[in-house]
Amino acid sequence: MDLTWTDFEKTDMRVGTILEANDFPEARKPAYQLTIDFGPEIGIRKSSAQITQRYQKQDLVGRQIIGVVNFPKKQIGKFMSECLVLGAVGDQGDVVLLSPDFKVENGLRIG
């Protein structure tokens, strides 16, 4: 099934900066709990991200990422994920985060 332009426009992708990255030992697959600032309009959101193969927690803080902010919240164990961090997934399940080439304002819309 092809995606229409109208369908694509419903996806609210924004730039955010990771404020915190913490271990998530309760997750079934290795993951971090991220706290992300998406700017004044969207605010602070939390997300679970299976990015432990390529990233260390300390290297994530301050990094800008692209996230989908209009998905429904998802309960993962005791943690509530409020957005989806986007990345390219390799054959081995390793994820490379999508991010802007240059530092930009948090909350800028991707389109």
GUMI-251713 format. One record per residue: residue number from 1; chain; x, z, y of N, C-alpha, C in turn. Coordinates in nm, 3 decimals, m for minus. Atoms other than C-alpha are relative to their C-alpha. Example, Ala and Ser with C-alpha at 12.3 -4.5 7.8 and 13.67 -1.06 7.14 Angstrom:
BEGIN
> 1, A, 0.089, 0.000, m0.119, 1.230, 0.780, m0.450, 0.090, 0.000, 0.120;
> 2, A, m0.082, m0.006, m0.119, 1.367, 0.714, m0.106, m0.077, 0.073, 0.109;
This chain:
BEGIN
> 1, A, 0.084, 0.000, m0.118, 0.000, 0.000, 0.000, 0.088, 0.000, 0.125;
> 2, A, m0.077, 0.009, m0.123, 0.141, m0.102, 0.337, m0.050, 0.101, 0.101;
> 3, A, 0.030, m0.091, m0.109, 0.154, 0.138, 0.627, m0.038, m0.083, 0.122;
> 4, A, 0.038, 0.071, m0.122, m0.028, 0.022, 0.938, 0.068, 0.066, 0.121;
> 5, A, m0.056, m0.057, m0.122, 0.100, 0.072, 1.292, m0.078, 0.125, 0.041;
> 6, A, 0.084, m0.116, m0.033, m0.192, 0.310, 1.350, 0.039, 0.120, m0.086;
> 7, A, m0.046, m0.108, 0.089, m0.081, 0.515, 1.046, 0.131, 0.058, 0.050;
> 8, A, m0.131, m0.044, m0.046, 0.277, 0.530, 1.175, m0.012, 0.084, 0.127;
> 9, A, 0.015, m0.072, m0.126, 0.164, 0.645, 1.519, m0.052, 0.142, m0.019;
> 10, A, 0.050, m0.135, 0.028, 0.000, 0.951, 1.359, 0.113, 0.097, m0.034;
> 11, A, m0.113, m0.084, 0.038, 0.342, 1.079, 1.247, 0.073, 0.044, 0.126;
> 12, A, m0.063, m0.056, m0.119, 0.480, 1.310, 1.515, 0.140, 0.049, m0.036;
> 13, A, m0.140, m0.034, 0.027, 0.860, 1.305, 1.475, 0.066, 0.038, 0.132;
> 14, A, m0.063, m0.052, m0.121, 1.062, 1.507, 1.726, 0.143, 0.043, m0.027;
> 15, A, m0.136, m0.053, 0.007, 1.420, 1.609, 1.799, m0.007, 0.151, 0.017;
> 16, A, m0.009, m0.144, m0.012, 1.497, 1.975, 1.746, 0.142, 0.047, m0.026;
> 17, A, m0.132, m0.060, 0.022, 1.801, 2.203, 1.744, m0.016, 0.120, m0.092;
> 18, A, 0.003, m0.111, 0.095, 1.866, 2.439, 1.454, 0.056, 0.125, 0.067;
> 19, A, m0.041, m0.127, m0.059, 1.882, 2.797, 1.583, 0.057, 0.095, m0.105;
> 20, A, m0.042, m0.087, 0.109, 1.924, 2.975, 1.248, m0.007, m0.075, m0.131;
> 21, A, 0.002, 0.052, 0.136, 2.007, 2.883, 0.891, 0.031, 0.117, m0.093;
> 22, A, m0.015, m0.113, 0.090, 1.959, 3.143, 0.619, m0.018, m0.043, m0.145;
> 23, A, 0.019, 0.026, 0.142, 1.984, 3.149, 0.242, m0.146, 0.017, m0.037;
> 24, A, 0.138, m0.008, 0.049, 1.657, 3.103, 0.052, 0.007, 0.020, m0.152;
> 25, A, m0.020, m0.023, 0.144, 1.725, 3.265, m0.289, m0.127, m0.012, m0.084;
> 26, A, 0.126, 0.008, 0.074, 1.355, 3.259, m0.386, m0.041, m0.144, m0.030;
> 27, A, 0.036, 0.141, 0.021, 1.340, 2.876, m0.373, 0.038, m0.045, m0.141;
> 28, A, m0.029, 0.052, 0.134, 1.325, 2.692, m0.707, 0.126, m0.085, m0.002;
> 29, A, m0.122, 0.080, m0.015, 1.591, 2.445, m0.590, 0.077, 0.057, 0.118;
> 30, A, m0.078, m0.057, m0.111, 1.881, 2.553, m0.365, m0.045, m0.055, 0.136;
> 31, A, 0.052, 0.039, m0.131, 1.760, 2.551, m0.004, 0.041, 0.103, 0.104;
> 32, A, m0.017, m0.091, m0.113, 1.805, 2.706, 0.338, m0.135, 0.016, 0.070;
> 33, A, 0.111, m0.021, m0.092, 1.541, 2.856, 0.564, 0.055, m0.028, 0.140;
> 34, A, m0.046, 0.039, m0.132, 1.582, 2.694, 0.905, m0.099, 0.043, 0.107;
> 35, A, 0.080, m0.024, m0.120, 1.454, 2.802, 1.246, 0.045, m0.105, 0.101;
> 36, A, m0.032, 0.118, m0.080, 1.434, 2.501, 1.478, m0.076, 0.004, 0.132;
> 37, A, 0.061, 0.007, m0.133, 1.367, 2.470, 1.852, m0.036, m0.145, 0.030;
> 38, A, 0.049, 0.134, m0.033, 1.152, 2.163, 1.925, m0.043, m0.011, 0.146;
> 39, A, 0.029, 0.010, m0.143, 1.131, 2.227, 2.301, m0.127, 0.071, 0.039;
> 40, A, 0.111, m0.081, m0.051, 0.864, 2.383, 2.522, m0.139, m0.045, m0.047;
> 41, A, 0.133, 0.049, 0.041, 0.572, 2.162, 2.410, m0.033, 0.041, m0.144;
> 42, A, 0.021, m0.030, 0.142, 0.613, 2.223, 2.033, 0.040, 0.144, m0.032;
> 43, A, m0.048, m0.136, 0.022, 0.813, 2.548, 2.034, 0.091, 0.012, m0.121;
> 44, A, m0.088, m0.033, 0.113, 1.001, 2.714, 1.750, m0.079, m0.018, m0.130;
> 45, A, 0.061, 0.021, 0.131, 0.921, 2.606, 1.394, 0.100, 0.039, m0.109;
> 46, A, m0.083, m0.032, 0.116, 1.051, 2.713, 1.053, m0.018, m0.107, m0.106;
> 47, A, 0.006, 0.099, 0.106, 1.134, 2.485, 0.763, 0.092, 0.042, m0.114;
> 48, A, m0.087, m0.014, 0.116, 1.275, 2.504, 0.413, 0.063, m0.137, m0.023;
> 49, A, m0.068, 0.128, 0.017, 1.538, 2.236, 0.354, 0.101, 0.008, m0.115;
> 50, A, m0.090, 0.007, 0.115, 1.718, 2.143, 0.031, 0.124, m0.081, 0.039;
> 51, A, m0.117, 0.069, m0.056, 2.042, 2.054, 0.209, 0.130, 0.074, m0.030;
> 52, A, m0.116, m0.085, 0.029, 2.287, 2.297, 0.048, 0.118, m0.076, m0.060;
> 53, A, m0.111, 0.075, 0.060, 2.494, 2.027, m0.127, 0.100, m0.050, 0.105;
> 54, A, m0.087, 0.059, m0.103, 2.632, 1.882, 0.198, 0.027, 0.090, 0.119;
> 55, A, m0.010, m0.079, m0.122, 2.589, 2.155, 0.458, 0.018, 0.148, m0.030;
> 56, A, m0.016, m0.145, 0.000, 2.708, 2.511, 0.510, m0.085, 0.056, 0.113;
> 57, A, 0.089, m0.059, m0.101, 2.481, 2.747, 0.706, 0.062, 0.000, 0.139;
> 58, A, m0.065, m0.013, m0.130, 2.734, 2.802, 0.984, 0.017, m0.135, 0.070;
> 59, A, m0.015, 0.133, m0.059, 2.770, 2.425, 1.038, m0.133, m0.057, 0.050;
> 60, A, 0.132, 0.050, m0.038, 2.394, 2.380, 1.088, m0.046, 0.053, 0.136;
> 61, A, 0.044, m0.062, m0.126, 2.344, 2.616, 1.384, 0.052, m0.082, 0.118;
> 62, A, m0.033, 0.081, m0.116, 2.337, 2.413, 1.706, m0.012, m0.150, m0.024;
> 63, A, 0.010, 0.142, 0.036, 2.293, 2.082, 1.522, m0.140, m0.052, 0.032;
> 64, A, 0.130, 0.062, m0.024, 2.014, 1.850, 1.636, m0.042, m0.080, m0.122;
> 65, A, 0.059, 0.069, 0.115, 1.785, 1.706, 1.370, m0.127, m0.070, 0.044;
> 66, A, 0.130, 0.062, m0.020, 1.473, 1.494, 1.342, m0.097, 0.065, m0.098;
> 67, A, 0.099, m0.062, 0.087, 1.160, 1.661, 1.206, m0.140, m0.050, 0.028;
> 68, A, 0.143, 0.031, m0.016, 0.794, 1.584, 1.147, m0.069, 0.133, 0.029;
> 69, A, 0.059, m0.128, m0.043, 0.596, 1.851, 1.332, m0.151, 0.007, m0.016;
> 70, A, 0.146, m0.004, 0.013, 0.236, 1.757, 1.252, m0.049, m0.005, m0.145;
> 71, A, 0.047, m0.020, 0.137, 0.224, 1.810, 0.875, m0.067, 0.137, m0.009;
> 72, A, 0.055, m0.135, 0.020, 0.012, 2.100, 0.750, 0.111, 0.095, m0.045;
> 73, A, m0.095, m0.102, 0.046, 0.205, 2.424, 0.694, m0.003, 0.007, m0.152;
> 74, A, m0.010, m0.006, 0.146, 0.327, 2.474, 0.338, 0.063, 0.134, m0.039;
> 75, A, m0.050, m0.128, 0.049, 0.369, 2.810, 0.165, 0.099, m0.026, m0.112;
> 76, A, m0.102, 0.012, 0.103, 0.693, 2.823, m0.036, 0.046, 0.142, m0.032;
> 77, A, m0.026, m0.141, 0.029, 0.711, 3.162, m0.204, m0.059, 0.085, 0.111;
> 78, A, 0.045, m0.085, m0.110, 0.690, 3.420, 0.074, 0.025, m0.065, 0.136;
> 79, A, m0.040, 0.069, m0.122, 0.809, 3.164, 0.331, m0.102, m0.108, 0.037;
> 80, A, 0.092, 0.104, m0.047, 0.581, 2.942, 0.543, 0.081, m0.108, 0.072;
> 81, A, m0.068, 0.113, m0.061, 0.733, 2.601, 0.619, m0.097, m0.068, 0.097;
> 82, A, 0.087, 0.049, m0.107, 0.594, 2.464, 0.946, 0.032, m0.142, 0.047;
> 83, A, m0.037, 0.137, m0.035, 0.766, 2.124, 0.973, 0.084, m0.057, m0.113;
> 84, A, m0.080, 0.068, 0.102, 0.955, 1.868, 0.764, 0.124, m0.057, 0.065;
> 85, A, m0.127, 0.052, m0.049, 1.322, 1.807, 0.835, 0.029, m0.129, m0.075;
> 86, A, m0.020, 0.131, 0.062, 1.407, 1.441, 0.771, 0.146, m0.024, m0.035;
> 87, A, m0.135, 0.035, 0.044, 1.708, 1.316, 0.577, m0.005, m0.113, m0.100;
> 88, A, m0.016, 0.104, 0.101, 1.834, 1.037, 0.356, 0.040, 0.069, m0.131;
> 89, A, m0.022, m0.067, 0.129, 1.825, 1.141, m0.013, 0.079, m0.092, m0.092;
> 90, A, m0.085, 0.077, 0.091, 2.105, 1.020, m0.241, m0.046, 0.011, m0.145;
> 91, A, 0.035, 0.003, 0.142, 2.089, 0.953, m0.616, 0.012, 0.137, m0.067;
> 92, A, m0.022, m0.133, 0.058, 2.213, 1.306, m0.693, m0.084, 0.108, 0.069;
> 93, A, 0.086, m0.096, m0.070, 1.952, 1.469, m0.466, 0.064, 0.059, 0.124;
> 94, A, m0.065, m0.050, m0.121, 2.201, 1.531, m0.187, m0.066, m0.064, 0.122;
> 95, A, 0.073, 0.044, m0.119, 2.044, 1.502, 0.157, 0.096, m0.007, 0.119;
> 96, A, m0.073, 0.015, m0.125, 2.208, 1.368, 0.474, m0.104, 0.005, 0.112;
> 97, A, 0.097, m0.020, m0.108, 2.018, 1.491, 0.780, m0.001, m0.117, 0.097;
> 98, A, 0.014, 0.099, m0.107, 1.883, 1.241, 1.032, 0.014, 0.073, 0.132;
> 99, A, m0.023, m0.064, m0.129, 1.998, 1.320, 1.384, 0.033, m0.105, 0.105;
> 100, A, m0.035, 0.095, m0.105, 2.045, 1.153, 1.723, 0.152, m0.012, 0.012;
> 101, A, m0.143, 0.022, m0.020, 2.387, 1.004, 1.801, 0.055, 0.084, 0.115;
> 102, A, m0.041, m0.076, m0.116, 2.399, 1.193, 2.131, m0.095, 0.118, 0.018;
> 103, A, 0.086, m0.116, m0.027, 2.268, 1.534, 2.238, m0.110, m0.043, 0.098;
> 104, A, 0.115, 0.033, m0.084, 1.919, 1.490, 2.383, m0.088, 0.124, 0.015;
> 105, A, 0.091, m0.111, m0.024, 1.640, 1.715, 2.504, m0.082, 0.030, m0.126;
> 106, A, 0.084, m0.040, 0.112, 1.463, 1.912, 2.231, m0.145, m0.040, 0.028;
> 107, A, 0.141, 0.037, m0.013, 1.111, 1.785, 2.170, m0.022, m0.148, 0.027;
> 108, A, 0.022, 0.143, m0.023, 1.176, 1.418, 2.247, m0.062, m0.063, m0.122;
> 109, A, 0.075, 0.066, 0.106, 0.943, 1.204, 2.042, 0.080, m0.118, m0.054;
> 110, A, m0.062, 0.114, 0.067, 1.080, 0.953, 1.790, m0.109, m0.104, m0.018;
> 111, A, 0.103, 0.103, 0.013, 0.898, 0.625, 1.793, 0.057, m0.138, 0.004;
